[in-house]
Amino acid sequence: MNKKARMNVVLIGGGTGLSVLARGLKNYPIDISAVVTVADDGGSTGKIRSEIDMPAPGDIRNVLAALSESEALIKDLFTYRFNKERIDGHSLGNLMIAAMYDMQGDFSVAVEKLSEILNVKGKVIPSTNLSPQLVAEMSDGSMYIGESYIPKVSKQIERMYILPSNIDGSNRAVEAIENADFIIYGPGSLYTSIMPNVLPKNINNVLKNLNAHQIYISNIVEQPGETISMSAADAVEAIHKHIGKDVIKHVIASDENTKELVTERYKEEGVTAVKIGRDELKEKNINAYIYDNIVQKTEDGILRHDSVQLSKNIYELLLELVDTIEY
């Protein structure tokens, strides 16, 4: 493939992490498709799901805003929440997605139409067109249902499932993944943002048979209820377990100096910086790319990926890897 051609890059995940990545990557000459989880069931999203019986709009809303060419205004508009009786607590973005879904009767089409209105740079694609429930099997054999509830249990997660179990991924998601030069997982919640996207059988099958480079972006800190004591290598192993094949060949992570940035608010929760697990990655022939400039601390002590630096490093890596893709 000629390096001057536009690369097809598929982002897989949800939550704030995927939005941070999308916000930075949209400034580069690549074709972005974001395959986003629709299994969220908390807050405004949960209320809309129960009242309208539609896939969760919350993570979709965040990525739409991040990829919009008018992001600053759209973000404020989308996150505006009403305090008026029946629409109390609902964000305008969720209501707009719900309205478009009601008009179109197809969730993928609704998101596509709204993307046109918002002048979105790239494609935002729900991983499924239905409204799935997320199920976690814990290491002690117990089972818990609900994306927002699972992390609160604070048990070690053994395996994730979705209900109904025979649910298919959306045709648009499958098509985007089939045409991808690169698949990027994360950053974001391992079990409740990334895993729901790889579980639909047709998406799972496509991921197993791709020639595309598959890349995992490690989280900065551990997540209570999901990844305490898990390294980046452990996270990759968990993704491979759920896909059913070792597909990830590259891992992007922050260096060990991140530990120095971990604030008291994290320590009080028993949370520390995610370890890399270099030896385990090397044993699996997985390349580790470690950066010292991709983490920033907010004024209130939250650690986030630096959208500008993370996307710059990723784009440079994609340019290095693109000529090694076999077609």
Residue, then its C-alpha position, 0 to 999 in steps of 0.5 A: m500500500n502506498k503511504k500517500a493513500r488514506m488509511n482505513v482506521v477502525l477504533i473500537g471501544g466507548g466511553t471518554g477514552l475513545s472520544v479522546l483518541a477520535r478527537g486527536l486522530k480526526n486531524y490526520p489524513i486517515d479515514i476513521s470509523a469508530v465502532v462504539t458500544v451500545a450496552d451502557d445502561g446508566g443515567s440518561t442513557g439507561k432511562i432512554r433505553s428503558e422508555i424507547d427500547m433502543p441501543a444506548p446512545g451515550d457513548i455514540r453521543n460522545v464520539l459524534a461530538a469528538l469527530s464533529e468539525s464544530e466540536a466545541l459548540i456541539k460538545d456543549l450542546f450535546t452535554y446540556r442537561f434539562n431540569k424540566e420534569r419528564i426530561d430531567g437529567h437527559s442530555l440533549g445529545n441523547l434526546m436528538i439520537a432518540a428522536m432520529y432513531d424514532m424517525q428512521g426506525d434503524f439505529s445505524v441509519a439514525v446515527e449516520k443521518l445525525s453525523e451528516i447534520l453535525n458534519v462529522k469527520g469519519k463514521v460513527i457506527p453502533s456495534t449492534n442495531l439492537s439493545p444488548q445487555l452485558v453479563a459478567e461471569m466472575s471468577d467465583g462463578s457468580m453472574y451479574i447483569g448490567e454495564s453500570y452494575i458490573p464494576k460495582v460488584s468489585k469481583q474479578i471478572e472471568r468472562m463477558y457475555i451479551l444477551p441475546s447471545n445470538i445478537d449480530g453486529s451491525n452490517r456497517a460495523v462488519e463492513a468497516i472492520e472488513n475494510a480496515d488497515f488498522i484496528i485500534y482497541g481503546p483506550g477505555s474500560l476493558y470489560t464494559s467498553i471494549m468487550p461488548n464490541v467484539l462479542p457479536k458473532n459476525i464481528n468476532n469472526v471478522l476480527k479473527n480473519l483480518n490481515a489488518h494490524q490490530i493495536y491495543i492502547s493501554n489505560i493509564v490507571e487501573q479501573p476499580g471493579e474491572t482491572i485492578s492488578m491487571s497489566a497491559a499484557d493481561a488486558v491483551e490476553a483478556i481481549h484474545k480470550h474473548i475473540g478466540k484468537d491472538v490478534i493484537k500485535h502492537v501495544i501502546a502504553s505510557d512509561e513507568n513515570t506515570k506512577e509519579l502522577v498518580t494522585e491521592r484520590y486514586k490511592e484512596e481507591g487502591v488504584t495505581a498506574v497500569k503496569i506494562g508487562r513487557d516480558e509477557l508481551k515479548e513472549k507473545n511476540i507483541n510489540a510494545y511502544i512506550y511513550d513518556n508524553i501521552v499522559q496529562k493531569t487535569e486540575d482536579g487530579i484526573l489522569r487522561h490521555d493527551s489527545v494531541q500527543l497520543s494521536k501524533n504518536i499513533y499516526e507516526l506508528l501507522l505510517e511505519l506499519v502500513d507498508t507491512i500490510e499483506y493484501 
